[in-house]
Amino acid sequence: MRITFRVEEQLLRRARLRAKAMGNTLNDLFRDHLTKLATGEIEPYPPRPKLPSPNDKADSTPEGR
């Protein structure tokens, strides 16, 4: 199965170089991490706080009114 996601080009380039220095491919490292996550060998990261969306509207009424 193929997975597609977006990542900054510089980050991808650095990750590939690091994987190669470890004697692996980035694909191998992703597969290993997903396997460990799926089998419970590692715990998932805690959820990240939700960033405000441009569609979220802040309360525009001034306090005290």
PyMOL commands that set and color helices and strands:
alter all, ss='L'
color gray80, all
select helices_A, chain A and resi 9-21+26-39
alter helices_A, ss='H'
color red, helices_A
deselect
rebuild
show_as cartoon
